[in-house]
Amino acid sequence: MFLFKKFMEVEHISKKFICNDDIREREIRVIGHDGSQLGIMATNDAQEIADEKDCDLVMISPTAKPPVCRIMDLGKHIYEQAKKDKDAKKSQKVVVLKEIRCSLNIEENDITIKAKNARKFLLDGDKVKITVRFKGREATLGHMGKKILENFFEKLEDICIIEKYPRQEGRNMTMIVGPKKA
């Protein structure tokens, strides 16, 4: 049962490749196992050469005239491709957007503590969204919210840049800051 599962997984991965008996063209351009040009030949002849070398005949470029096929070990090729994709995914840095919320009547010491947390996020390479929330009639006091956001930015301006300037959206005023590029 385990071997059958493994076989099915390989079949599922290799469906994007047209190989061996699935090639329906009469004539194809063949590239050898070592990368050399073997020329244009009948599909049956190319398949025999691939079978002699215990390799697969894989169609690389089906739209070319005539289609281009290569003699290679398909399982090894799929494994190496998966390994390259995994390494590329490891080296990517995912930028996360962290949010810090404040109210209109926040004290200076609280801003300092929240700015300290934002500094940690920025040093980790994340972006920070600072939100000032207005309650009830406070929504008309947008100028005070803007002052709070400017004060917040002053505490962080040595390590960050403003990516989205303070803007009121309904009952919230938001600003997005990101880390400075080195």
Backbone bond lengths (Angstrom), bond angles and torsions (degrees), N, CA, C in turn:
res aa  C-N    CA-C-N  psi(-1)  N-CA   C-N-CA  omega(-1)  CA-C   N-CA-C  phi
1 M - - - 1.460 - - 1.521 110.71 -
2 F 1.330 117.17 -41.74 1.462 121.60 -178.83 1.526 111.07 -63.35
3 L 1.352 117.02 -42.81 1.456 120.18 -179.97 1.529 110.78 -64.29
4 F 1.321 116.75 -38.37 1.456 120.60 179.10 1.518 110.58 -62.09
5 K 1.341 117.04 -40.07 1.457 121.21 178.88 1.524 110.94 -63.39
6 K 1.337 115.86 -44.44 1.462 120.61 179.49 1.530 109.97 -60.15
7 F 1.337 115.86 -44.15 1.452 121.10 -179.06 1.526 110.40 -61.64
8 M 1.317 116.80 -42.52 1.460 120.79 -179.13 1.535 111.16 -65.43
9 E 1.328 117.15 -36.71 1.460 119.96 178.14 1.515 110.86 -63.03
10 V 1.329 117.61 -43.05 1.463 121.38 -179.84 1.522 109.46 -65.14
11 E 1.334 117.27 -41.23 1.459 120.56 177.60 1.525 110.55 -60.72
12 H 1.318 116.02 -41.03 1.464 120.42 -179.35 1.522 110.69 -63.86
13 I 1.312 117.60 -40.72 1.459 121.73 -179.29 1.526 110.48 -69.94
14 S 1.329 117.15 -40.55 1.458 120.28 -172.05 1.526 113.25 -83.16
15 K 1.335 119.72 4.67 1.455 120.80 -179.18 1.524 112.09 -65.07
16 K 1.314 118.34 -23.45 1.451 119.11 179.62 1.524 112.56 -76.30
17 F 1.312 117.37 -9.20 1.461 122.28 178.04 1.522 109.23 -106.02
18 I 1.331 116.27 135.39 1.463 120.82 172.10 1.516 105.46 -93.57
19 C 1.330 116.75 119.34 1.461 118.27 -174.44 1.530 111.70 -139.90
20 N 1.311 114.33 159.71 1.463 125.80 175.81 1.521 113.32 47.46
21 D 1.322 118.52 -116.11 1.468 122.00 -173.97 1.523 113.35 -74.34
22 D 1.324 118.33 -9.94 1.462 120.97 178.89 1.535 112.32 -79.35
23 I 1.323 117.14 -11.88 1.467 121.15 179.14 1.526 108.08 -76.02
24 R 1.321 117.25 119.88 1.464 122.49 -173.88 1.528 113.52 -105.85
25 E 1.298 118.22 5.00 1.464 121.42 -179.05 1.534 110.14 -80.17
26 R 1.335 116.12 151.16 1.470 119.54 177.83 1.522 111.02 -77.84
27 E 1.333 115.26 -48.77 1.461 120.23 -178.91 1.518 109.46 -120.41
28 I 1.321 115.91 141.54 1.463 121.87 179.66 1.520 109.44 -138.90
29 R 1.333 115.37 155.53 1.469 120.93 172.41 1.520 105.65 -90.10
30 V 1.318 117.50 129.04 1.465 121.70 -172.70 1.523 110.47 -112.41
31 I 1.328 114.78 132.84 1.467 122.61 172.91 1.520 106.33 -109.71
32 G 1.320 116.19 132.23 1.462 121.15 -175.96 1.515 113.15 -73.19
33 H 1.322 115.42 175.30 1.455 123.77 -178.72 1.536 111.19 -61.87
34 D 1.331 115.96 -33.11 1.463 121.42 -178.57 1.532 112.83 -92.10
35 G 1.335 117.89 1.85 1.454 121.56 178.32 1.507 114.17 97.14
36 S 1.332 118.00 2.17 1.466 121.05 -179.29 1.530 110.29 -82.93
37 Q 1.329 116.07 152.05 1.465 121.80 178.88 1.527 108.76 -80.07
38 L 1.325 116.57 124.16 1.463 120.56 176.36 1.524 111.32 -98.35
39 G 1.324 117.05 -9.60 1.457 121.41 175.88 1.517 112.99 96.79
40 I 1.345 114.78 -173.02 1.459 121.87 179.69 1.523 107.82 -91.42
41 M 1.323 115.22 129.35 1.469 119.68 -179.16 1.518 109.97 -150.85
42 A 1.304 115.34 171.24 1.460 121.18 178.35 1.534 109.23 -68.98
43 T 1.321 115.97 149.21 1.463 121.24 -177.58 1.528 111.05 -61.24
44 N 1.343 116.95 -38.92 1.470 120.24 -179.39 1.528 111.41 -62.70
45 D 1.340 116.91 -41.34 1.470 121.00 179.25 1.530 110.61 -64.46
46 A 1.330 116.45 -43.14 1.467 120.66 179.39 1.531 110.54 -64.41
47 Q 1.339 116.22 -37.75 1.469 119.90 178.93 1.524 110.86 -65.80
48 E 1.313 117.20 -37.72 1.470 120.98 177.60 1.525 110.84 -64.49
49 I 1.337 116.92 -41.78 1.473 120.34 178.14 1.529 109.74 -62.50
50 A 1.340 116.92 -42.56 1.465 120.93 179.43 1.529 110.54 -64.36
51 D 1.327 117.27 -40.41 1.469 120.65 179.63 1.524 111.61 -65.75
52 E 1.343 117.23 -36.36 1.462 121.10 177.99 1.530 111.25 -62.24
53 K 1.329 116.49 -35.13 1.463 121.20 -178.68 1.531 112.41 -92.31
54 D 1.335 118.02 7.18 1.474 123.90 -177.43 1.526 111.42 54.31
55 C 1.323 115.38 45.46 1.457 121.68 179.43 1.522 109.73 -127.35
56 D 1.320 114.74 178.14 1.459 121.04 177.99 1.516 109.54 -107.16
57 L 1.337 115.83 151.67 1.445 122.45 173.25 1.530 105.81 -99.28
58 V 1.332 116.56 112.00 1.461 121.71 -173.19 1.527 109.31 -116.27
59 M 1.344 116.08 131.09 1.460 120.68 178.45 1.522 108.45 -79.88
60 I 1.337 115.41 119.18 1.466 121.91 -177.74 1.529 110.21 -90.67
61 S 1.330 116.21 -47.10 1.458 121.32 -176.00 1.531 109.63 -129.05
62 P 1.333 117.00 92.38 1.467 119.22 -176.68 1.531 113.80 -73.45
63 T 1.333 118.43 -18.15 1.464 120.46 -176.68 1.524 113.25 -87.24
64 A 1.325 117.44 -13.16 1.464 120.53 -179.29 1.531 110.05 -70.30
65 K 1.328 116.05 160.03 1.466 121.22 177.11 1.507 108.29 -117.19
66 P 1.287 122.78 111.21 1.459 128.06 -12.11 1.542 110.55 -73.28
67 P 1.343 117.86 161.67 1.470 120.66 -179.51 1.531 111.44 -59.22
68 V 1.338 114.83 146.34 1.462 120.38 -177.91 1.526 109.24 -98.21
69 C 1.332 116.09 129.92 1.464 121.88 178.16 1.525 108.41 -125.24
70 R 1.303 114.70 152.74 1.460 119.95 -179.32 1.519 109.46 -128.46
71 I 1.324 114.76 143.23 1.452 120.72 175.72 1.527 106.86 -91.87
72 M 1.356 115.66 116.21 1.464 119.90 -178.64 1.520 109.73 -159.06
73 D 1.321 114.93 168.57 1.462 121.48 175.45 1.528 106.89 -85.63
74 L 1.318 117.60 106.23 1.455 121.98 -173.68 1.532 112.11 -65.28
75 G 1.304 117.30 -41.11 1.471 120.37 179.23 1.517 111.79 -60.54
76 K 1.333 116.61 -42.36 1.460 121.36 178.50 1.532 110.62 -66.58
77 H 1.329 115.89 -39.88 1.470 120.57 179.15 1.533 110.56 -63.25
78 I 1.322 117.38 -44.49 1.463 121.12 179.71 1.523 110.49 -64.13
79 Y 1.331 117.07 -41.17 1.459 121.23 178.68 1.524 111.00 -62.13
80 E 1.331 117.16 -46.34 1.468 121.01 -179.71 1.526 111.33 -64.90
81 Q 1.339 116.81 -37.93 1.464 120.81 178.92 1.529 110.11 -65.53
82 A 1.339 116.81 -42.10 1.467 120.80 178.73 1.528 110.19 -64.41
83 K 1.325 116.43 -37.82 1.462 121.07 179.12 1.528 110.72 -65.59
84 K 1.348 117.36 -42.69 1.462 121.08 177.72 1.525 110.81 -62.86
85 D 1.339 116.55 -43.01 1.460 120.53 179.90 1.526 111.02 -62.94
86 K 1.329 116.30 -39.39 1.465 120.96 179.82 1.529 110.51 -66.05
87 D 1.341 117.18 -42.53 1.467 120.74 178.48 1.531 111.02 -64.80
88 A 1.333 116.85 -39.60 1.463 120.44 179.00 1.526 110.06 -64.91
89 K 1.318 116.98 -37.39 1.457 120.83 179.86 1.530 110.95 -68.76
90 K 1.327 116.74 -35.03 1.475 120.50 178.69 1.518 111.71 -64.27
91 S 1.330 116.43 -38.11 1.462 120.01 -174.65 1.530 112.83 -79.57
92 Q 1.338 117.22 -10.53 1.457 119.65 178.56 1.515 110.17 -76.35
93 K 1.313 115.78 140.62 1.462 121.23 177.26 1.513 108.16 -105.14
94 V 1.311 116.41 120.35 1.460 121.29 178.78 1.528 107.48 -88.24
95 V 1.330 115.53 121.92 1.459 120.47 179.44 1.522 108.21 -88.62
96 V 1.316 115.01 125.02 1.454 121.12 -178.31 1.523 108.20 -105.54
97 L 1.312 116.20 142.97 1.458 121.59 177.66 1.528 107.85 -100.89
98 K 1.325 116.07 111.61 1.464 122.28 177.90 1.528 108.15 -95.50
99 E 1.316 116.20 147.40 1.462 119.10 -178.96 1.519 110.04 -119.55
100 I 1.326 114.96 136.40 1.467 122.13 174.39 1.517 106.92 -121.38
101 R 1.338 115.58 125.65 1.462 120.60 -177.18 1.521 110.66 -105.92
102 C 1.310 115.10 141.42 1.462 122.41 176.99 1.528 107.93 -132.95
103 S 1.316 114.98 160.44 1.461 118.98 172.39 1.525 107.63 -109.11
104 L 1.292 115.65 172.65 1.458 120.45 -176.55 1.527 112.16 -69.35
105 N 1.327 117.35 -30.02 1.470 120.14 -178.02 1.530 111.60 -101.04
106 I 1.341 117.48 41.63 1.461 121.92 179.15 1.526 109.26 -79.65
107 E 1.329 115.55 143.31 1.466 121.34 179.91 1.528 110.06 -85.20
108 E 1.319 116.41 159.88 1.465 123.11 -178.22 1.532 111.41 -59.63
109 N 1.327 117.33 -41.14 1.460 120.99 -179.52 1.532 111.18 -64.58
110 D 1.343 116.73 -37.55 1.463 120.20 178.14 1.522 111.09 -66.28
111 I 1.325 116.35 -37.77 1.472 120.15 176.96 1.528 109.72 -62.48
112 T 1.347 115.87 -40.68 1.471 120.32 179.70 1.529 110.55 -62.51
113 I 1.329 117.59 -43.17 1.468 121.14 -179.85 1.531 110.54 -65.67
114 K 1.323 117.04 -43.51 1.470 120.48 179.51 1.530 110.86 -67.42
115 A 1.320 117.51 -34.80 1.461 121.25 176.78 1.526 110.77 -66.70
116 K 1.325 116.24 -34.20 1.467 120.60 177.55 1.536 110.13 -64.94
117 N 1.342 116.08 -41.38 1.464 119.54 176.53 1.528 110.99 -66.43
118 A 1.319 116.85 -39.93 1.467 120.84 178.29 1.523 110.51 -63.44
119 R 1.318 117.04 -36.05 1.469 121.64 177.87 1.528 110.40 -60.63
120 K 1.341 116.96 -41.86 1.471 120.68 177.45 1.522 110.65 -60.54
121 F 1.351 116.01 -44.88 1.464 119.87 -179.86 1.524 110.85 -62.34
122 L 1.322 116.96 -43.45 1.463 121.13 -178.72 1.523 111.69 -65.82
123 L 1.326 116.91 -38.12 1.464 120.14 178.76 1.528 111.53 -68.72
124 D 1.343 116.84 -25.52 1.468 120.81 175.32 1.528 111.87 -78.89
125 G 1.346 116.63 -6.60 1.458 120.57 178.73 1.515 114.07 95.18
126 D 1.314 118.46 8.84 1.465 121.71 179.90 1.522 110.73 -90.99
127 K 1.323 115.62 159.09 1.464 121.08 173.12 1.520 107.83 -91.46
128 V 1.326 116.78 155.20 1.456 121.52 -178.60 1.525 109.19 -126.52
129 K 1.320 114.88 129.61 1.468 121.64 175.94 1.526 106.58 -105.61
130 I 1.319 116.36 117.90 1.461 121.39 -179.79 1.521 107.00 -101.44
131 T 1.321 116.15 124.74 1.453 121.73 -176.10 1.516 110.08 -121.17
132 V 1.333 116.03 128.26 1.461 121.69 171.71 1.528 105.76 -104.41
133 R 1.342 115.70 121.54 1.465 120.54 -177.76 1.529 109.70 -98.83
134 F 1.318 115.07 133.88 1.457 121.45 178.34 1.518 109.09 -104.18
135 K 1.333 116.20 140.14 1.460 120.80 178.04 1.537 108.69 -116.26
136 G 1.295 115.97 136.37 1.461 120.85 174.82 1.511 113.10 57.57
137 R 1.328 116.00 -124.64 1.472 121.24 -176.79 1.525 113.55 -78.76
138 E 1.322 116.97 -3.76 1.469 120.39 178.61 1.527 111.47 -63.68
139 A 1.334 118.38 -19.28 1.467 122.03 -176.65 1.525 112.19 -58.54
140 T 1.329 117.10 -22.32 1.466 120.09 179.13 1.521 112.30 -80.62
141 L 1.340 117.08 -9.37 1.471 121.46 -177.22 1.530 111.58 -97.20
142 G 1.315 116.32 49.27 1.465 121.10 -178.82 1.513 113.31 -61.56
143 H 1.326 117.86 -33.24 1.465 120.52 -179.38 1.529 111.27 -63.48
144 M 1.347 118.09 -32.08 1.475 120.40 177.64 1.528 110.75 -72.23
145 G 1.326 116.18 -37.44 1.467 119.86 176.63 1.514 111.11 -63.31
146 K 1.331 115.82 -38.77 1.465 120.40 178.97 1.526 110.78 -64.50
147 K 1.339 116.86 -37.48 1.467 120.50 177.84 1.527 110.87 -64.32
148 I 1.330 116.70 -40.43 1.467 120.75 179.02 1.527 109.75 -62.59
149 L 1.324 117.14 -44.25 1.471 120.43 179.73 1.527 111.57 -66.15
150 E 1.319 117.77 -38.23 1.464 120.75 177.19 1.523 110.61 -65.46
151 N 1.337 117.39 -40.91 1.464 122.24 177.01 1.529 110.00 -61.37
152 F 1.330 115.46 -42.46 1.463 121.41 178.45 1.527 110.16 -60.23
153 F 1.339 116.51 -45.22 1.461 121.12 -178.72 1.522 111.71 -66.01
154 E 1.335 117.75 -37.50 1.463 121.02 179.32 1.530 111.47 -59.23
155 K 1.324 116.66 -33.38 1.466 120.19 179.83 1.534 112.11 -74.93
156 L 1.332 116.40 -16.92 1.469 120.39 -176.37 1.528 114.32 -118.02
157 E 1.340 118.09 -0.14 1.462 119.94 -169.31 1.526 114.31 -63.62
158 D 1.328 118.91 -16.43 1.464 120.25 178.44 1.532 112.23 -73.67
159 I 1.346 117.88 -21.66 1.467 119.60 -177.59 1.521 113.88 -121.33
160 C 1.349 118.44 0.65 1.465 117.94 -176.08 1.530 111.92 -140.61
161 I 1.320 113.27 165.52 1.460 121.60 173.99 1.524 108.18 -126.89
162 I 1.322 115.84 154.22 1.462 119.85 178.42 1.527 108.10 -82.82
163 E 1.328 116.14 123.12 1.454 120.31 177.45 1.524 111.06 -96.82
164 K 1.322 116.98 -31.32 1.463 121.49 176.06 1.517 106.93 -136.54
165 Y 1.305 116.05 116.81 1.450 121.54 -175.96 1.529 110.90 -68.15
166 P 1.353 117.16 158.88 1.468 120.54 -178.16 1.530 111.74 -55.28
167 R 1.329 113.83 130.93 1.457 119.97 -177.02 1.522 108.78 -148.46
168 Q 1.315 116.19 134.00 1.451 119.83 -179.02 1.522 109.58 -87.30
169 E 1.321 114.83 127.70 1.462 122.29 178.70 1.516 107.01 -127.40
170 G 1.305 116.60 95.83 1.459 120.54 -178.82 1.514 111.33 69.04
171 R 1.324 117.23 -122.27 1.462 122.69 -179.10 1.532 112.58 -92.68
172 N 1.336 117.18 8.67 1.465 121.33 -179.99 1.521 110.39 -125.21
173 M 1.323 115.29 149.58 1.463 121.17 169.92 1.524 105.65 -120.99
174 T 1.321 116.16 124.55 1.455 119.91 -174.48 1.520 111.35 -121.51
175 M 1.345 113.56 155.19 1.453 122.47 174.70 1.527 106.08 -145.83
176 I 1.317 117.50 137.24 1.466 121.23 179.06 1.526 108.45 -114.70
177 V 1.327 115.01 127.65 1.464 121.16 176.85 1.525 108.56 -119.28
178 G 1.326 115.28 147.79 1.451 121.33 178.66 1.513 109.92 -129.00
179 P 1.334 116.94 162.90 1.465 119.60 -179.74 1.520 111.33 -67.88
180 K 1.344 115.76 148.26 1.464 120.56 176.71 1.521 108.29 -70.23
181 K 1.308 115.45 144.29 1.459 119.89 176.07 1.523 108.66 -75.27
182 A 1.329 116.59 137.31 1.468 120.66 -175.91 1.501 112.28 -70.59
